[in-house]
Amino acid sequence: MKTRMTELFGIKHPIMLAGMSMVAVPKLAAAVSNAGGLGMLATGPLTPDQTRQAIREIRSLTDKPFAVNVTFILPNARENAQVIIEEKVPVVNYALGRGDWLINAVHEYGGKVIGTVVMMRHAVRSEKDGADALIVTGHEAAAHGGDVTSLVLIPHIASNVKIPIIAAGGFCDGKGLVAALALGAEGISMGTRFLLTKEAEVHETVKRLCLNAGIEDTVYTDSIDGLPGRFLKTRIAEIMASKRVSIIRSMSSALEIKRMLGVSWWRLITSGLRGRSPQELARQAVAVSSLRSLLDGGDEKDALLPIGQVTGRIDDVPTVKELIDRIIAEAEQVMGAISAKVRA
């Protein structure tokens, strides 16, 4: 299946891995690329040295194109971006910030850049800044989707920009891929669906919680990490959504994040402020700490997991290749069925 997305990135299928922190790691990214999609490494929780090591690990696992994500509001973003540039990563994705300087640097060595947006204003700005494509994230998505659903947002942005867009939020199968193409996208980005694959290196408790969840078992709130986002509806998520988090827990979580990223207290605080209160940063620290405890150790008691509504439509854990092949086969069947229905 060829689209502007496959042609732009030199991949076989118009499917990419979302940049999920602590989930989009080298093994999963390489598996998606090897299966014909576009794998993605998330650098949010990584130090610059870890970012360089992860990029090189991906290159040891695949000779196919891959992407690396950088989230500008996080402490090590600039340093990680510099590593990405030095390593000449073929595709770079940026989010939660303006990427003109990054676009220029990546274009200098011939790389491609994808901006992640949730509204028209940011889409137009990214295109003007020189982005080669956009990930357009709808309300259904895990973590930081916008207020508008994919059904409305994707065609709205597609009709107002000329660069290819990749639809994110609510996609997990061939039906979704065909729908995205019909709405004006050139492919899809999936996070929750790739989380539920054999190559995803997360605790089995995570996969069990997601498989057991329904489409209504998520909560969308700005009270968990200071930004509007969608999370699995659990005890801790509902507590944080009601803004009841102890100062002791907030401080201990912040200390854990400081150690993980290898930054000073001043750097941790100032890099994240940008219009957010210290209380919101403390809540973000709790969110990251809880996520790591769940992904690595299966700590279900404090399960705090960014997850899309589409989790309620997923009922198996295939390999990445099995999943991508199935999506493409189903998409082709759906397109044939639609053609037959229209002719009738």
N, C-alpha and C positions, 0 to 999 in steps of 0.2 A: 504494500500500500504506500504510494508516494504522495506526499504533500509538500508544501513549502517548508514545513518543519524538517522533514527527512532530508530534503535537498540542502537546506541551510547547514545542518549539522553533520551530514554524511552518515546518517543512520538508516536502518532498514525499516523500522516501524515508528509511527508517530506517537510514541509513548515514552514518558520520562519519569524518573524517580524524584519525588519531592525532597527538598532539603531538610529532613527531620533531624534535629539535634539529637545525638546519641543513638540514632537509628540508621541514618544514612551514612554508614561507615564503609571502609574500602571493600569488604567482601560483598556486601549487598550492591554497592555501586557498580562493581565490576561484573556482577552477575547480570544486572540489568543491561549493561552495555554489551556483554557477550551474547545476550539473547536478542540483540537487535534494537534495543531501546537506547535511551540516553541515561546512563547512571549519574548519580549526583552524590558528592561528598559534602556533608554539612560541617562547617568549621566553627560554629558558634561556641561550643564548649572546649575548643582546642587552643593550646598555646601555639605560637608560630613554629616552634620545632616539631610539635606533633602534627601540625598541618603539613609541613614539608614531608615528614615521614609517611603520612597517610597518602599524599599524592603519589609518592614514589611506590608505595605498596599497590595502589590501583594500577599503576603502569606495569607492575610485575605480574598482575593478574589478568590484564587485558591489553590488547593492542587496538581496541576500538575507541572511538571518541567518548569522552566523559566530561562531566561538568563539576565545578566546585562552587559552593554557595558561601557568601559572606553577608552577615547581618550587621549593618552599620551601627546599631545602637549598643552592641556588645563591646566589652572592654578591649579585646584584642583584635578588633575588626581591621583597623588600618594596618597593623603588623601582619595579620593573616593575608590581607589583600596584597601586600608587598611580596610575600612568599609566593602567592598564586601567580603574580606577574613574573617573578624570577623563574618559576618553574614552567612558565609558558603553557599554562593549562588551556586546552583547546576551547572550552566553553566556560564562561564565568557567569554566575547568577548573583545579583545583589538584591537586598530587601531592606525595607525600613530606613531609607535614607536616599539622598541624591547621589547618582553614580556617574556624573559626567567625567570626573577625573579618572575613575576606574575604566570607563569605556575607552577613553583616549589611550590609556596605557596598554590595554589588552589589544586594541586595534593596531597598535604599533608593531606587535609581533604576529599579527594575522589571526588573532583569536576572535571569538564571537561572544557577545554579551546579551544576557537576558535580564530584564528588569521585572521584579515582582510587584504587581499593583492590585489595588482593591477598589479604585475609583478612576473616573475619567480624567480628572485633573492630573493625577500622577502618570497615567498612561500617556497623555499628550506630552508631558514634560520629559518622560523617558525617551519617547520617540525623538523629540527635538534634541535631546542630549546625545543621540546617536546609537541608542540600543538597537540591536539587531532583531530582537523578538521580545515578547512580553508573556509572562505567566499571569493570567487574570484569575484571581482567587475569589470565588463566591462564598456566600454566607454558610453554605453547607460544610465547608472545609474544616479540618482540624486546626487548632491553634488560631492564627491571626488572619482569618477571613474577614471580609467587610460586612456591611449591613445589607447588601443587595445580593439576591440569590443568583446562582450561575445562569439560570434560564433567562434572566433579564440583563445581567451584567455583561455576559459574553457578547451577545449581538450588539449591545449598545456600544461597547468599546470597539468591536470589530468593524463597525460602520464608520468609525471616526479616526482610525489609524490605518496606515498602509503596511506596517510591518506585521509579520506573522504573530498570531497570539496562540498561546497554549492554555487550554482550559483546566482549571483546578477547582475542586470542591464538588464532591458527589459522584465521582467517576470510579468504576471498579470493573467494568465489563465491556463487551462489544456493543451493547445497546448504548451505553454511555458515550463510547467513542463516536459512534454514528451521530448521536445527538449533538455532540460537541462540534463535529464537522458541519452539521446542518445549521448550527447557530453562528458559524463563521470562524470557528477555531481551526487550527491546522494540526491539532493533536491534543493529547491530554497529559496532565501530570497527576500521579497518584502517590499518596502517602500511606493512608490506612490500608489500602489493598496490598501494598508491598510490605508493610509491617507484618501482614499475615501470610508470609511465605517462609519456606524452610530456611532460606539463606539469611533471614533477618536475625541478627544476633542479639535477641532480647530474651528475658526470662520467660519460660513457658507460661507462667502466671499471667503475663501480659496478653499472650495470645488467647488464653482461656477467657479472660475478662472480655476481650473484644468479641470473640465468637459468641459469647453468651449475651452480649448487649443487643438491644433493639434499636430501631431508628430514633426512638424517643429518649434513649438513655444517655443523652449528652446535655451539658449545660453551657450556655453562651453568656459570658460575663466579662466585664473589664476589671473585676475585683480580685482576680487570681494573680496576674503578673503586671497589672497596670495598663494593659492593652486589651481591647476587645478580642476575645478568643473562645474557642470551643474545646471542652474537655469532657472526658468520661464522667458521668454522673455518679460520684462516689461520696462517701462520708466527708472526706477532707475537702473535696471540691465544693460541696454544698456549704461547709463551714466557711471556706474562704470567700465564696460568693456572697455570704452574708456579712463579710468583713470582720469575722471574729478570729483573729490570729494573735497569739501571745507574742509579746516583745522578746521573750527569752527564746522562743522557737525561731523568730525572725533573725535574731542576732547569730544564733548558732548556725543557721542555714547560710547566712551571709559569709560567715567565717569559712564554711566548707567551700563555697564558690570562690572565695579569694584564694584559697589554697589550690583549687583545681586549675584556675586560670593563671596562677603565679603572678598576680598583680598586687599593688599596694592598696590599702584602704582608700586612699585619695583617688587613685585611678578607678577603682571599682565604683566609687560613688559618682565622681564627676563624669565618667564616660556614660553613665546610665541616666543621669538627671534629665537633660533635654526636655524640659516641660513636665517632668514627672516629680512627684513628691518623694521625700525619703521613705515615707510609709509604703508607697507603691514599689520602690526598689526592694524594700525588705520583703514584701510579699512575693516579688519575683524570685528572690533568693530561696524562699520556702518552696516555690513551685519547681525550681530547678533541682533543689535537693531532694524533694519528694519523687520527682521523675527519675533521677539517678537511682534512688533506693529501689524503685519498682523495676526499672529495666534491668539492673544488674543483679539485684538480690531477691526480686519477687515479693517485696514488702507490700502485701495487699492491704494491710491496715491503713497505710497512708498513701494509697494509690492515687496519684494525680497524673493523669495521662492526657495529652492533647490527642483528640481522636475525632474523626469526621462522622457525620450522621450516617454515612454509607456503611459504617461498621455493621449496622443492622441487616444489611443485605449480603453479608459475607458469611459463608458457612464451611469453608475448607481452608487448608494450608498447603497449597501446591508449591512446587519449585518455581522460581522466577521464570524459567523457560516455558514450563507448562502453562503458567498463567498468561504470559504474553502471546504464546501461540494460540491459546484458547480465545483470547480477546480478539485477535485478528480474524480467526476463523468465524467467530460469532458475528463480528462486524460485517464480514462479507455476506454471511447468510441473511443478516438483517437488511442490508442494502438490497439484496435480491428480492426479499419478501416485500419490501416497500415498493419496489418497482412493479412487482406483480400486482400488488394491491391498488396502486395508482392506475395501472392499465385496466384493471377490472372496473 
